[in-house]
């Protein structure tokens, strides 16, 4: 992965874009894609970059652009801002964090407050903090002053910038799953010359973290009509203390792509991905998905009359926290695998399993 791609990755991860408010990262993603592909967007906010539109089969590579975040629900008389989560937060990691809200006049910085430990009664100190126990302090003196800067429905994110650590580790918020949208665009870049036989569409989808009805993945899959799709997301790395591998599986940072196998994944696409990985000598692991995958794959697999869908995941530590961690080598390997898979497809490739 070259310096240009790493710089783009850093800017993409740092762009605030919680579910339903993906405008900033979507714009960055499309600007990058325009240098080598035809680009469009739709009313759901999905971003599409396309190569070889007349090719066959039609292939969709997708990663979601949104991240978990916060939304303003109330401002009290003293100017304190109360909020609800956008997506699934462990409320313990929110205490004391700095936040950045998308206010009416621009970004508004604040800090998540909680009663100081000295003021909490001894019998309450071991209780789990709830989001209703927290608030955002933006430095306002009263409600009127706060309301000049933020209003109910404004969204925000934790203010934590990307950080590089030794051994090729990358730390940031929004890795789940802006990293997937980055990887599919990197794969498309590798396919831009020479072109494959397939029509390839990289998609940055919206609203996955709140996608109870399928979010942007369902609408984009319906509109683009792919013959096959591969979703890139993150999966839980299990190489840190306290994780039970017998329940979750064995996935390490640096172990390469995790290929999902299960009822919501096409066995044809799974076998094709394995064959491509082995031909290119790309290390991989297999992840069991006995029910749904809790990713965009669930919405795409059942779209229209059914779309042959694979799921490739990047091992990630500390998911849904302000400091998620991945290995840069894994990003490069997933992009290489997707490009290799697409190049092996021919116009007559069948995705019917049996």
Buried (B, 14 or more C-beta within 10 A) or exposed (E): BEEEBBEBBBBBBBBBBBBBBBBBBBBBBBEBBEEBBEBEBBEBBBBBBBBBEEBBBBBBBBBBBBBBBBBBEEBEEEBBBBBEBBBEBEBEBBEEBEBBBBBEEEEBBBBBBBEEEEEBEEEEEEEEBEBEBBBBBBEBEEBEEBBEBBEEEBBBBBBBEBEEEEEBBBBBBBBBBBBBBBBBBBBBBBBBEEEBBBBBBBBBBBBBBBBEEBBBBBBBBBBBEBBBBBBBBBBBBBBEEEBEEEEBBBBBBBBBBBBBBBEBBBBBBBBBBBEBBEEBEBEBBBBEBEEEBEBBBBBBBBBEEEBBBBBBBBBBBBBBBBBBBBBBBBBBBBBBBBBBBBBBBEEEBEBEEE
